[in-house]
């Protein structure tokens, strides 16, 4: 073997192994997110929730997976088959790719390689731009599913997804811009390191954090912003005609997207894998990171269990007339604050 190629081969092998671990973790996280949601909502509604399949219902996700795997895949006669098959794959692929740049711990030394091992698949200077760009493609899976289904309810759901994306993604991007202005980097790892050295950015960007949380709920099409599905109005919206594992891919994409936006919220505003003034080993970093993601998932479930769905026109008004102006105000206030700080007004 060419010795000049050996480091490259090890880097590729390492990326493949880390990618496989992350994909396995995301699929497991998706499965138990459904169990977690059912349990939390049941407790809020004074019910038991899953309790039959295994202890505390822990085998229910496996039972659901087997059911969907063996369920008949029905294909309506007049669908555009190529796009109909491709749409759920787009949604699932985008959901998994978005997690590639999330840092889950400090780089650590390992005996089998020189230098430090990055805990996460990758990190680069424009990781945040990559993540925002990849997540923007998620709407294509939903819109194409609605269009290809040859069903008016599915088509309306797909169109709603496109209009909803435009209305909230501007505010989401601007809510994150304040973080980038303060840290001066688009690398998620550097944003976490800055918070370890200074302060969690939720304290400096409270308005940006609130706007991000609201837009993240819309990003994942969750209640009260689940307009593309809206079962009382659209049966099941864009995935009305999907059954079996094709439906499961949309289901997986939604929950993996929830995990991703929770992980991104932790990295951008809540110190990522770190705790203030505490140095932890790699498994401690991972435990802290997972704890913050689970807390974010609890908020998602809590909101779904307690808030009614908005009307479609209310969502559009809220995105354009409330969130967008507030996010612009936040960016301007951040710029003014930074200018004053750099000129010594704050000491």
C-alpha positions in Angstrom: 0.0 0.0 0.0 1.2 3.5 -0.9 2.3 5.1 2.5 1.1 8.5 1.2 -2.4 7.1 0.9 -2.5 5.4 4.3 -3.6 8.5 6.4 -6.4 9.3 3.8 -7.7 5.7 4.0 -7.8 5.8 7.8 -9.6 9.2 7.7 -12.2 7.8 5.3 -12.6 4.6 7.4 -13.0 6.7 10.5 -15.7 8.9 8.8 -17.6 5.7 7.7 -17.5 4.2 11.2 -18.6 7.5 12.8 -21.3 7.9 10.2 -22.6 4.4 10.9 -22.7 5.0 14.6 -24.5 8.3 14.2 -27.1 6.8 11.8 -27.7 3.9 14.2 -28.0 6.3 17.1 -30.5 8.5 15.2 -32.6 5.5 14.2 -32.6 4.3 17.8 -33.4 7.8 19.0 -36.3 8.1 16.5 -37.8 4.8 17.8 -37.6 5.7 21.4 -38.7 9.3 20.8 -42.1 7.9 19.8 -42.2 5.9 23.1 -41.1 9.0 25.0 -43.8 11.1 23.4 -46.5 8.6 24.1 -45.4 8.3 27.7 -45.2 12.0 28.4 -48.5 12.9 26.8 -50.2 10.0 28.6 -48.9 11.3 32.0 -50.1 14.8 31.1 -53.5 13.4 30.3 -53.6 11.1 33.4 -53.2 7.9 31.4 -50.7 5.1 31.6 -49.4 5.2 28.1 -47.5 2.3 26.5 -47.3 -0.6 29.1 -47.9 -3.9 27.3 -45.0 -4.6 24.9 -42.1 -5.3 27.3 -41.4 -3.5 30.6 -43.0 -0.1 30.6 -43.8 -0.6 26.9 -40.1 -0.4 25.9 -40.5 -2.9 23.1 -43.4 -1.0 21.5 -41.0 0.8 19.0 -39.8 -2.6 17.8 -43.4 -3.8 17.4 -44.3 -0.7 15.4 -41.3 -1.2 13.2 -42.2 -4.8 12.5 -45.8 -3.9 11.8 -44.8 -1.2 9.3 -42.2 -3.4 7.6 -44.7 -6.1 6.8 -47.6 -3.8 6.0 -48.7 -3.7 2.4 -47.4 -0.8 0.4 -50.3 0.5 -1.6 -49.6 2.6 -4.7 -52.5 4.6 -6.1 -53.0 4.1 -9.8 -52.5 7.7 -11.0 -49.4 8.7 -9.0 -46.2 9.8 -10.5 -44.3 6.7 -9.5 -40.7 8.0 -9.7 -41.3 11.1 -7.6 -43.7 9.2 -5.4 -41.0 6.8 -4.4 -38.3 9.4 -4.3 -40.0 11.9 -1.9 -39.8 9.9 1.3 -36.1 9.1 0.6 -35.4 12.8 0.2 -37.0 13.6 3.5 -35.1 10.8 5.3 -31.7 11.5 3.7 -31.9 15.3 4.5 -32.8 14.5 8.1 -29.8 12.3 8.6 -27.3 14.5 6.7 -28.2 17.5 8.8 -26.8 15.8 12.0 -23.3 15.3 10.4 -21.9 18.6 11.7 -23.3 18.6 15.3 -20.5 18.3 17.9 -21.3 16.0 20.7 -18.1 16.3 22.7 -14.6 17.9 22.9 -12.0 16.3 20.6 -10.3 13.5 22.6 -7.1 11.5 22.4 -7.4 7.8 21.4 -4.7 5.2 21.2 -5.3 4.1 17.6 -4.6 7.5 15.8 -2.3 10.5 16.0 -3.9 13.8 17.1 -7.3 14.3 18.6 -10.5 12.4 17.6 -13.4 14.7 16.8 -16.6 13.6 18.5 -19.0 14.1 15.7 -18.8 13.2 12.0 -17.3 16.4 10.8 -16.6 20.0 11.7 -15.5 22.8 9.3 -15.5 26.6 9.1 -19.0 26.9 7.5 -20.7 24.0 9.3 -23.7 26.2 10.3 -24.2 27.2 6.6 -24.1 23.6 5.6 -26.7 22.7 8.2 -29.1 25.5 7.2 -28.6 24.6 3.5 -29.3 20.9 4.0 -32.4 21.4 6.2 -33.8 23.7 3.6 -34.0 20.7 1.2 -36.5 18.9 3.6 -39.4 20.8 2.1 -38.7 19.2 -1.3 -39.6 15.8 0.0 -42.9 17.0 1.4 -43.8 19.2 -1.6 -43.0 16.5 -4.1 -44.9 13.9 -2.1 -48.0 16.1 -2.2 -47.6 16.8 -5.9 -46.9 13.2 -6.9 -49.8 11.7 -5.0 -52.4 13.0 -7.4 -54.6 13.8 -4.4 -56.0 17.2 -3.7 -55.5 16.9 0.1 -51.9 15.8 -0.4 -51.3 18.6 -2.9 -52.6 21.2 -0.5 -50.4 19.8 2.3 -47.3 20.0 0.0 -48.2 23.6 -1.0 -48.6 24.6 2.6 -45.2 23.2 3.4 -43.6 25.4 0.8 -45.4 28.5 1.9 -44.7 27.7 5.6 -41.0 27.2 4.9 -40.6 30.7 3.3 -42.5 32.3 6.2 -40.3 30.9 9.1 -36.9 30.2 7.6 -36.1 33.9 7.2 -36.7 34.4 10.9 -34.8 31.3 11.8 -31.7 32.4 9.9 -31.8 35.8 11.5 -32.3 34.4 15.0 -29.0 32.4 14.5 -27.2 35.4 13.0 -26.9 37.1 16.4 -24.9 34.1 17.7 -22.6 34.2 14.7 -22.0 37.9 15.2 -21.0 37.5 18.8 -18.8 34.4 18.3 -17.4 35.4 14.9 -17.5 31.9 13.5 -19.8 29.6 11.6 -18.2 26.5 13.1 -20.5 24.8 15.6 -17.6 23.5 17.6 -16.1 26.9 17.9 -19.5 28.3 19.1 -19.6 25.7 21.8 -15.9 26.4 22.8 -16.7 30.1 23.0 -19.6 29.4 25.4 -17.4 27.2 27.6 -14.9 30.1 27.9 -17.5 32.8 28.4 -21.3 32.3 28.9 -24.1 30.4 27.4 -25.5 32.5 24.5 -29.1 32.1 25.6 -28.2 34.7 28.2 -26.9 37.1 25.5 -29.5 36.2 22.9 -32.8 35.4 24.8 -35.0 36.8 22.0 -33.0 34.9 19.4 -33.4 31.7 21.4 -37.2 32.2 21.7 -37.5 32.9 17.9 -35.3 29.9 17.1 -37.5 27.6 19.3 -40.7 28.8 17.6 -39.3 28.5 14.1 -37.8 25.0 14.9 -41.3 23.8 15.7 -42.5 25.0 12.3 -39.3 23.5 10.7 -40.3 20.1 11.9 -44.1 20.5 11.1 -45.1 19.9 14.7 -48.2 21.1 16.5 -49.2 23.8 16.7 -47.7 24.4 13.3 -48.4 21.1 11.7 -50.3 22.7 8.7 -48.9 20.3 6.0 -50.7 17.4 7.8 -53.6 18.9 9.7 -55.7 15.7 9.8 -59.0 17.5 10.6 -58.6 19.4 7.3 -56.4 17.3 5.0 -56.8 13.7 6.2 -53.0 13.3 6.6 -51.8 16.0 4.2 -48.8 15.3 2.1 -48.5 11.6 3.2 -52.2 10.7 2.8 -51.4 8.2 0.0 -48.3 6.6 1.7 -48.4 3.3 3.6 -46.0 0.8 5.1 -42.3 1.7 5.1 -42.7 4.7 2.8 -44.9 6.3 5.5 -42.4 5.2 8.1 -39.6 7.1 6.3 -41.7 10.4 6.6 -42.3 9.5 10.3 -38.6 8.9 10.8 -37.6 12.1 9.1 -39.9 14.1 11.4 -38.5 12.7 14.6 -34.9 12.8 13.5 -35.4 16.4 12.4 -36.7 17.1 16.0 -33.6 15.5 17.4 -31.4 17.7 15.1 -33.1 21.0 15.9 -32.8 20.2 19.6 -29.1 19.4 19.2 -28.6 22.6 17.3 -30.4 24.6 20.0 -28.1 23.1 22.5 -25.0 23.9 20.5 -26.0 27.4 19.6 -27.5 28.7 22.8 -27.1 26.2 25.7 -23.3 25.5 25.7 -23.6 22.3 23.6 -21.9 19.4 25.4 -20.5 21.6 28.2 -21.5 22.7 31.7 -20.4 26.1 33.2 -17.0 25.7 35.0 -16.9 21.9 34.7 -14.4 19.9 32.7 -15.8 16.4 31.9 -14.4 13.3 30.2 -15.7 12.4 26.7 -18.5 10.3 28.1 -19.5 13.1 30.5 -19.7 15.5 27.5 -21.9 13.0 25.7 -24.2 12.6 28.7 -24.6 16.4 29.0 -25.3 16.7 25.3 -27.9 13.9 25.4 -29.5 15.4 28.5 -30.0 18.8 26.7 -31.4 17.0 23.6 -33.9 15.0 25.8 -35.0 18.3 27.5 -35.6 19.8 24.1 -37.7 16.8 23.1 -39.7 17.2 26.2 -40.5 20.8 25.3 -41.7 19.6 21.8 -44.0 17.0 23.4 -45.2 19.5 26.1 -46.2 22.0 23.4 -48.0 19.4 21.3 -49.9 18.2 24.3 -51.1 21.7 25.5 -51.5 24.0 22.5 -54.2 23.9 19.8 -53.2 24.1 16.1 -53.2 27.6 14.6 -55.2 28.4 11.6 -53.1 28.6 8.4 -53.6 32.4 8.0 -52.6 32.9 11.7 -49.3 31.1 11.0 -48.5 33.2 8.0 -49.4 36.4 9.8 -47.3 35.3 12.8 -44.3 34.4 10.6 -44.3 37.6 8.6 -45.7 40.2 11.0 -44.2 39.1 14.3 -41.3 36.7 14.0 -39.5 38.4 11.1 -39.6 42.0 12.6 -38.5 40.7 16.0 -35.6 38.8 14.4 -34.5 41.9 12.6 -34.7 43.9 15.8 -32.6 41.2 17.5 -29.9 41.5 14.8 -29.8 45.3 15.0 -29.7 45.2 18.8 -26.9 42.7 18.7 -24.9 44.8 16.2 -25.3 47.9 18.4 -24.4 46.0 21.5 -21.2 44.6 19.9 -20.2 48.1 18.6 -20.6 49.6 22.1 -18.7 46.7 23.7 -15.8 47.0 21.2 -15.6 50.7 21.8 -15.2 50.2 25.5 -18.7 51.5 26.6 -19.2 48.3 28.7 -15.8 48.4 30.2 
